[in-house]
Amino acid sequence: MNRQEHGPTPVRQGRRRRTAAALAGPAVLVSVAVLAGCTAPGPAPGAASAVPAVTVTAPEPELRTAVQAALDRRAAAVLGHDVPPGDPAAHLADVPLATWAYRIIDVKRDGARATVRAELSHTLTGHDTGPVTGGRVLELTRDDRAGGWRVTADRPAPGAAPQLWEQGPVQVVRGARSLVLGVGHDPARLRDVAAVADRAVPAVQAAWPGEWAGRVVVLVPRSVDALGQLMGQPADAYRGIAAVTTGRTGPGGGAHADGSADRVIVNPEAYGGLGDFGQRFVLTHETVHVATRAHTTAATPLWLSEGFADWAAYRGSGRTPAENAPELRDAVRAGNLPDALPGDADFTFGGDAGTVARAYAGGWLACELIADRWGEDKLTAFYRLAGASGAERAFRDVLDTTSDAFTWAWRDRLRQEFSSAPSR
């Protein structure tokens, strides 16, 4: 899903049948692709999390300068792959890091020891144009023989999730349009993920002809339990979820608002249980959220953000609405034609699975209706304007209609698609 809210506490929603979204606190969005109908809550994932707002403590200038110098030396060592074997950062040996930097938030000194709360930011060569950030706590020891302070520990800050490299040596597969980073997998499996991601990118470019990076970074943790750790949530919240996407919403999402530091995180167990089409659908849907990030805001209704991602993923597949939307089909044929477009609450994780499945299907068919009746260019224009000024204005200015008139046409479309349904 792609709903955004601005505030201090990130909240996530997810989804089962096809995908899901979620979103945000300080403009952090999490989108989720799943297997059978849902959505999931939690703090911003470590893969692209924002550091919680805090009051910066100003240590004495000399201490701050000396500590920053120690953090800079550590950053240089990580970038140069020159850290001791027992350091989790050694697991990054094959990862193409472009930048790695620490920004001090506060310092507490106790004699020859100091504890530093910092923001870590890093980018990947050839993939990120904005940094991934996360909160860290570093322990330092005063070592006059070594020329000052020395970092002895570097761990996630309270409330921040661990990073992939803290789970084991990171394997790297470079695709034509993707970078896949995994832990604990057969390299052939990661190459397969890269191949699917490479197909997803041009499919998204065809559906969303606009400015975006045209590439995607995919993380594949060892297991669903490891995925839960990365997301800062119990693994059970993700057992049916095939993939989640993390990033910042825009406009106003800062450096991440263009999808420049998004990460698609795969649940290897759920994703591995999908067939070729299912895997392609999941990564295409998630890549849509990367591409549309800059135009997805709090004003974007979930039926549009999730419906558009499904529309792009189904585009050209030749699959019928009855195949793609069995729950909605059955409801309509039973005489339960929806009265309105799906509301954001219909996508809530932990809610009724049938309601969530019908919501995603309804959003997809709304986007299908716009593309068929007004054209694909109008659909993308509608998406952009809805994010900037709200759906009501987009109905008026792009489609020359109203939300009520569109809803009537959408309901009529459902009757037509599921032809055995009674009219009412």
DAWO-V527223 format. One record per run of one state. SS is the DSSP state (H for helix, E for strand, C for the rest). FROM is the first residue (numbers start at 1). TO is the last residue. Records with the same first field share a line. If there is no record, write none. Layout:
SS->FROM-TO / FROM-TO
//
This chain:
C->1-10 / 12-19 / 21-22 / 24-27 / 35-45 / 49-60 / 80-87 / 93-96 / 111-112 / 125-131 / 147-147 / 157-163 / 168-170 / 175-177 / 183-186 / 208-215 / 221-223 / 232-234 / 239-240 / 249-253 / 257-262 / 267-267 / 273-275 / 292-292 / 296-301 / 315-320 / 325-325 / 334-343 / 348-352 / 374-375 / 390-390 / 398-402 / 418-424
E->11-11 / 20-20 / 23-23 / 28-34 / 97-110 / 113-124 / 132-143 / 148-156 / 171-174 / 178-182 / 216-220 / 241-248 / 263-266
H->46-48 / 61-79 / 88-92 / 144-146 / 164-167 / 187-207 / 224-231 / 235-238 / 254-256 / 268-272 / 276-291 / 293-295 / 302-314 / 321-324 / 326-333 / 344-347 / 353-373 / 376-389 / 391-397 / 403-417
//
